[in-house]
Amino acid sequence: MLRWFSRFLLVALLIILSVVTTALFLVWSQTRREYAAFEARRVEAEAQLAALRAERQHKEDYLRTFLSEPEFAERVIRERMGYVAPGEVVFRFENP
């Protein structure tokens, strides 16, 4: 009787161990997939951040040039806003 109970207990413990191990493996694999997804999102966000920083730097350089160089500012104002100096005549041609 004791031998039968020992075997039953051993089998029961092995089954419980198998169930616990399987559950832990499933949780671990799900966590690993989530980590990989978050890592991919982090890399994408860092790339986007780098692009935004480069764009900001370009705009700061443009503003600095605009404020420090009057010739550049005048050219930009003329080209983008269509301003002309008194007495100037502007000819505009349409592209075919």
Secondary structure, DSSP 8 states (H G I E B T S, - for coil): -HHHHHHHHHHHHHHHHHHHHHHHHHHHHHHHHHHHHHHHHHHHHHHHHHHHHHHHHHHHHHHHHHHH-HHHHHHHHHHHH----TT---------
